[in-house]
Amino acid sequence: MLANLIVPVLNRYDLLNRMIKSIDYPINRLLLIDNGCQYEVGDWPGNEYVQNWYLMSMPSNLGVAASWNLGIKLLPHDHVWTFASNDMWYRPGDLERLSEASRGSLTLSQYYPYWHTFAIGEDVVNRVGLFDERFYPAYFEDNDFKRRVQFAGFPIASLDVAPGHDNSSTLNSDPRFQARNAETFNRNQMLYSRKVAGMDMSFSWSLESRRLGEWLR
């Protein structure tokens, strides 16, 4: 059994329900972090493999990094945290293979885009910490975390997990998101470049960056 599955979502709840229906391996706790605040309890499609599920409706978009961090913070006694994008779906056996993820590694799919479902062990979190929430609302938070994991000497495990995935469905669903992403993507890329160059070692959350990065305002 998987201890958890953490799923941020901003829109395209039809794809979220498709992902939920594709779950074919026992999960103790499924956390839905609804950054669009539109999903309701009555929308739950049901799945016998999910033992418990929790809906967290956010008043504004936390962003990807903060959503992943929240999932870890809410389940501090688990040993491995497993994540999924709302716009992917599992093929038979994927989740069972993902359950092999260890406490001492970052585990990614060996198929692009690699982070559509992944797992992080407690040893990694204890040493590396959480995702940098200044990468807002999305993009480069995964590149940065992987770089830090490698720098700390932990392995990047690659599993034969090949879910289906409608890549960038959230971004492509709204022209406003695409227009704002043209700005926020560049800002995040610049932050990542500074960190790689050793010019930015902080991890402090910034109110200014949070406000500047909002896709809906």
C-alpha positions in Angstrom: 0.0 0.0 0.0 1.1 3.5 -0.7 1.0 5.7 2.4 -0.1 8.7 0.4 -0.7 10.4 -2.9 -0.5 14.2 -3.1 -2.2 15.9 -6.0 -2.3 19.7 -6.6 -5.0 20.9 -9.0 -5.9 24.4 -10.4 -8.5 23.5 -13.0 -9.5 20.7 -15.4 -11.2 18.7 -12.7 -12.4 16.3 -15.4 -8.8 15.2 -15.8 -8.4 15.0 -12.0 -11.3 12.6 -11.9 -9.8 10.6 -14.7 -6.6 10.3 -12.7 -8.5 9.2 -9.6 -10.4 6.5 -11.5 -7.1 5.1 -12.9 -5.8 4.3 -9.4 -5.4 0.5 -9.2 -3.2 0.1 -6.1 -4.2 0.7 -2.4 -3.5 4.2 -1.2 -4.0 5.1 2.5 -4.5 8.8 2.1 -5.1 10.8 -1.1 -4.7 14.6 -0.6 -6.3 16.8 -3.2 -4.9 20.4 -2.9 -7.5 22.4 -4.8 -5.8 25.7 -5.8 -8.8 26.7 -7.9 -11.3 26.2 -5.1 -13.9 24.7 -7.4 -13.9 21.0 -6.6 -16.6 19.8 -4.2 -17.2 16.6 -2.2 -20.0 15.6 -4.6 -17.5 15.6 -7.5 -15.6 12.7 -6.1 -15.8 9.8 -8.6 -15.1 7.1 -6.2 -12.3 4.5 -6.1 -12.2 1.4 -4.0 -8.4 1.5 -3.8 -8.4 4.8 -1.9 -8.8 4.2 1.8 -9.1 7.9 2.8 -9.2 11.1 0.8 -9.0 14.7 1.9 -10.0 17.9 0.0 -8.2 21.1 0.8 -9.8 24.1 -0.9 -7.4 27.0 -1.1 -8.5 30.6 -1.2 -5.8 31.4 -3.7 -3.3 29.4 -5.8 -0.4 28.2 -3.6 1.6 27.2 -6.6 3.2 23.9 -7.3 6.2 24.1 -4.9 4.1 25.2 -1.9 1.4 22.6 -2.7 4.0 19.8 -2.7 5.5 21.2 0.5 2.0 21.3 2.1 1.5 17.6 1.3 4.7 16.7 3.1 3.9 19.0 6.1 0.5 17.5 6.5 1.8 13.9 6.6 5.0 14.3 8.6 5.2 10.8 9.9 5.2 9.1 6.5 8.5 7.8 5.2 7.9 8.4 1.5 5.7 11.0 -0.2 4.2 10.3 -3.6 2.9 12.9 -6.0 0.8 13.1 -9.1 -0.2 15.7 -11.6 -3.9 16.1 -12.1 -3.6 15.7 -15.9 -2.0 12.3 -15.9 -3.4 8.9 -15.5 -1.9 5.6 -14.3 -1.5 2.5 -16.4 -1.9 -0.9 -14.8 0.9 -1.6 -12.4 2.4 1.9 -12.4 1.4 2.7 -8.8 2.6 -0.7 -7.5 6.0 0.0 -9.1 6.1 3.5 -7.6 5.5 1.9 -4.2 9.0 0.6 -4.4 10.4 4.1 -4.0 12.9 4.2 -1.1 13.4 6.5 1.9 16.8 7.5 0.6 16.2 8.7 -2.9 14.2 11.0 -5.2 12.3 8.7 -7.5 11.1 9.8 -11.0 9.6 8.2 -14.0 12.1 7.2 -16.6 9.8 8.7 -19.2 9.4 12.4 -20.1 8.2 14.6 -18.4 9.6 12.6 -15.5 7.8 14.6 -12.8 4.2 13.8 -13.7 4.4 11.3 -10.9 7.3 10.9 -8.4 8.3 10.1 -4.9 10.6 11.6 -2.2 12.0 9.7 0.7 12.3 11.1 4.3 16.1 10.9 4.2 16.1 13.3 1.3 13.7 15.7 3.0 15.7 15.7 6.2 18.9 16.6 4.4 17.8 18.7 1.4 14.7 20.3 2.8 11.5 21.2 0.9 10.9 22.8 -2.5 11.8 26.5 -2.9 8.4 28.3 -3.0 9.9 31.3 -4.7 9.5 29.4 -7.9 5.9 30.6 -8.4 3.4 29.5 -9.6 5.1 26.8 -11.6 8.3 25.7 -13.5 11.9 25.3 -12.3 10.9 24.2 -8.8 11.6 20.6 -9.9 14.9 21.4 -11.6 16.1 23.2 -8.5 15.1 20.4 -6.2 16.8 17.7 -8.3 20.0 19.8 -8.4 20.0 20.1 -4.6 19.3 16.4 -4.2 22.3 15.5 -6.4 24.5 18.1 -4.7 23.6 16.4 -1.4 24.8 13.0 -2.8 21.4 11.2 -2.9 20.6 9.0 -5.9 17.9 9.9 -8.5 16.1 6.6 -9.0 14.4 6.0 -12.3 11.4 3.6 -12.4 9.7 2.0 -15.3 6.5 4.0 -14.7 4.9 5.3 -17.9 1.6 7.0 -17.1 -0.4 8.8 -19.7 -0.2 12.5 -19.6 -1.9 15.5 -21.2 1.2 17.7 -20.8 0.6 21.4 -19.8 -3.2 21.0 -19.7 -3.6 23.6 -17.0 -1.5 26.2 -18.9 -3.2 25.4 -22.2 -6.7 25.6 -20.7 -6.7 29.4 -20.4 -5.2 32.1 -22.6 -4.7 34.3 -19.4 -2.5 31.6 -17.9 -0.4 31.5 -21.1 0.0 35.2 -21.2 1.1 35.4 -17.5 3.3 32.4 -17.8 5.4 34.2 -20.5 6.4 36.5 -17.6 6.6 34.2 -14.6 8.5 31.5 -16.5 11.3 34.0 -17.3 11.4 35.2 -13.7 11.7 31.6 -12.4 14.3 30.8 -15.0 16.4 33.8 -13.8 16.1 32.7 -10.2 17.2 29.2 -11.1 20.2 30.6 -13.0 21.2 32.7 -10.0 21.0 29.6 -7.7 23.0 27.5 -10.1 25.7 30.2 -10.2 25.8 30.3 -6.4 24.5 33.9 -6.4 21.3 33.1 -4.5 21.5 30.8 -1.5 18.3 31.9 0.4 15.0 30.1 0.5 12.9 32.8 2.1 9.4 33.1 0.8 8.8 36.6 -0.8 5.5 38.4 -0.6 6.6 40.5 -3.6 7.4 37.5 -5.7 4.1 35.9 -4.7 2.1 38.9 -5.8 4.1 39.4 -9.0 3.7 35.8 -10.0 -0.1 35.5 -9.7 -1.7 34.2 -12.9 -5.2 35.3 -11.9 -5.5 38.8 -10.4 
